[in-house]
Amino acid sequence: MSPRRPQVRELLIRIDGDAKAPLGRQVEEQLREAIRCGRLAAGEQLPSTRMLANDLAVSRGVIARAYGQLAAEGYLAVRQGANPYVAPLLSQQAQTRAQPKENGRRWRFDLRPESPDLSQFPRRQWSRSLQCALKNASDRELGYIDRCGLPQLRRELSAYLARVRGADVDPDRVLITAGSTHTLTLIGRALLRQGQTRLAFENPSHCLLHTMVRRTGLEPTGIPVDDDGLVVDKLEQSDVKCVVVSPAHQFPLGVALAPERRMQLLEWAKRSDCILVEDDYDAEFRYDRPPAECLQALEPERVVYLGSASKSLAPALRLGWAILPSSLVEPVSAELHASTLLQPSLEQLAFADFLARGEFDRHVHKMRASYQRRRDLTITALQAELPELPLRGIAAGLNLIVELPGQEQEETALRNAAAAGIAVETVTRHTLAGYCGPRGLLISFAEISEPTIPHAIRSLAQALHGQSTE
Ligand SMILES: Cc1ncc(COP(=O)(O)O)c(C=O)c1O
């Protein structure tokens, strides 16, 4: 707990008697913003309702209602007969999220699809696994270990992936990497070495994957996606030898690959002697039913399976894994060896321990329920605040799409949201040449707390409608 601090006497709150927003809402929003961006620190005591009401020349009831709302959202702690103070937990999370991002900007609400809820990272359990790793690691395990990864982690992951994703997996074909983007880079380099020049992607798909692959020297080629997922007919006309797909939950459009498309895709791979790269980046989070088993289970010698801890635990762990067809184990692991020699062993041991103790299962289970609630709240708020805009995306993952008519509307919405201190991303950011599918804003509900969702979406709606949110 943060230590209790002295009462704040001076507080910059501006009341605009001519504004449309009621006085209480003006006080509430300015206090919330001050807590979110750290101007009011955890533990700081606010003035009494009487004092603040006097200062602002409003009634005590206005201040009491604003304090009450912020207490209900978890920003303030109130005690009988004492002044409210800034609650430690939510304010610390809010401040962590409001840290300057790469462009130095502080956002009121960051709705970009980046990380999972890092405030929920299971620090205690991970710390125990790390301590066990350090205590029990053999001297050999601190040396130049197998370039494919430590056998105990490959065994634990194999058991997990067979149990949860139905994967056809043998630990000898598992490679431990620094994440899916890293694995894709290694595959790209191996393909380039085999004489390939292009790699196909769903269009749209994550722009970071395109950038990474371009840097290997391969050219990303976009294949359209419709409501049933990748349009395999177009792939067949494209003359590529390898395609990256996200069958369980397409990023960013949020569709699942339909059963007949799955079969058509596997048939294409066999007939054309091609490789599929299955990016299973957030398959842990399906809310209405279990996700379809992974494609890799059906053609293990044609499909490379990519997994990552970035959505389930935290991107900064830099933990990823691949199940490779036997023909690719040597070329892809050789690329890993040529770039980093091997991956850090203590984290691998910790992750193996974390899996073996069932902590990964427990964490995913808990977060699935939490994200489902956040998704439901986000949808309810969007339908109430922006009823004219259709939503896209199956009940899965950590984000959804608010559809807009075109690219111009996307740009205006992005600009207006940014002006109101709200960070969002557009579908267009993730497109490749020739894209002519749906446009809209990507809205992540992963990093925003349940009580904040209605407020964030209301602010977004006001920004999109061109109203002031101050
Ligand atoms: C579609 C997609 N694939 C994969 C990843 C994971 O990348 P990495 O494991 O390198 O962090 C992400 C993360 O944002 C993603 O959005």
The ligand as an SDF file (V2000), in Angstrom:
LIG
                    3D

 16 16  0  0  0  0  0  0  0  0999 V2000
   -1.2580  -11.4930  -35.2470 C   0  0  0  0  0  0  0  0  0  0  0  0
   -0.1440  -11.5960  -34.2670 C   0  0  0  0  0  0  0  0  0  0  0  0
    0.6910  -12.6100  -34.3600 N   0  0  0  0  0  0  0  0  0  0  0  0
    1.6870  -12.7520  -33.4720 C   0  0  0  0  0  0  0  0  0  0  0  0
    1.9000  -11.8640  -32.4680 C   0  0  0  0  0  0  0  0  0  0  0  0
    2.9640  -12.1140  -31.4250 C   0  0  0  0  0  0  0  0  0  0  0  0
    4.1690  -11.6260  -31.6960 O   0  0  0  0  0  0  0  0  0  0  0  0
    5.3520  -11.9510  -30.6980 P   0  0  0  0  0  0  0  0  0  0  0  0
    5.1620  -13.3550  -30.2180 O   0  0  0  0  0  0  0  0  0  0  0  0
    6.5920  -11.8070  -31.4970 O   0  0  0  0  0  0  0  0  0  0  0  0
    5.2910  -10.9770  -29.5810 O   0  0  0  0  0  0  0  0  0  0  0  0
    1.1000  -10.7710  -32.3700 C   0  0  0  0  0  0  0  0  0  0  0  0
    1.3420   -9.7770  -31.3200 C   0  0  0  0  0  0  0  0  0  0  0  0
    0.8780   -8.6520  -31.3600 O   0  0  0  0  0  0  0  0  0  0  0  0
    0.0330  -10.6360  -33.2760 C   0  0  0  0  0  0  0  0  0  0  0  0
   -0.8270   -9.6100  -33.1740 O   0  0  0  0  0  0  0  0  0  0  0  0
  1  2  1  0
  2  3  1  0
  2 15  2  0
  3  4  2  0
  4  5  1  0
  5  6  1  0
  5 12  2  0
  6  7  1  0
  7  8  1  0
  8  9  2  0
  8 10  1  0
  8 11  1  0
 12 13  1  0
 12 15  1  0
 13 14  2  0
 15 16  1  0
M  END
$$$$
